[in-house]
Amino acid sequence: MNEDQAMWPPVDPVQAGLKGHCPRCGEGRLFSGFLTVGKGCGVCGLDYSFADAGDGPSVFVILIIGFIVVGLALWMETTISPPLWVHFLLWIPLTVTLSLTALRLIKGVLITLQYRNKAAEGRLDRP
């Protein structure tokens, strides 16, 4: 049994990530800004220096939101055929809003899963 399991009860990584909570205690804040990961948990003291989601959240957001928005835009074009300005007025704000929201949620989940699966421990330090 490792130190975290002895001192802290198990935390659901998906639930903690979606809420933006600490992956160890499930109570502290994971983010210090909208997308900026904090230095550490204010409740349990976990150091967040291990957290490196990389480009993973961006890739998921591009694929998921792109599929939704392009599908809806194509459906709207084939059924209603509105002018181009309607597409711009509708899809640009929707894409930006959905992308930013999904980016924070997915980043939180990937960081908490990274902690749960101890993915940072096997990382090689490169010069």
C-alpha positions, 0 to 999 in steps of 0.5 A, spaced: 500 500 500 502 506 498 502 513 502 497 516 498 492 510 499 494 509 506 492 517 508 487 519 503 481 515 501 480 513 493 478 519 489 474 518 482 479 521 477 474 523 472 469 526 477 475 530 480 477 532 473 471 534 471 470 538 477 477 541 477 479 538 484 485 535 487 487 528 484 489 525 491 484 528 496 478 530 491 477 537 495 483 542 493 483 546 487 487 543 481 487 550 477 489 556 479 486 560 473 481 558 467 487 553 464 493 554 468 494 548 473 496 551 480 502 549 484 499 545 489 493 543 493 491 547 498 488 542 502 493 536 502 499 539 499 500 535 493 505 538 488 502 539 481 509 539 478 507 532 475 502 535 471 503 535 464 497 534 459 501 536 453 497 536 447 492 531 449 486 535 451 487 539 445 487 533 440 480 531 444 477 538 443 479 538 436 476 531 434 470 532 439 468 539 437 470 539 430 465 533 429 459 536 433 460 543 429 461 541 422 456 535 423 451 541 425 453 546 420 453 541 414 446 539 416 443 546 417 446 547 410 443 541 407 436 542 410 435 550 411 441 553 406 442 559 410 446 565 408 454 565 409 453 570 415 448 566 419 453 560 419 459 565 421 454 568 427 452 561 429 458 557 429 464 561 431 461 563 438 459 556 439 465 553 437 469 557 441 465 556 447 464 549 447 472 548 445 474 552 451 469 549 456 471 542 453 478 544 454 478 545 461 474 539 463 478 534 458 485 537 461 482 536 468 480 529 467 487 527 463 491 530 469 487 526 474 488 520 470 495 521 470 496 522 477 492 515 478 496 511 473 502 514 476 504 516 469 509 521 471 513 516 474 516 513 468 517 519 464 524 520 462 528 527 464 530 530 457 535 535 457 
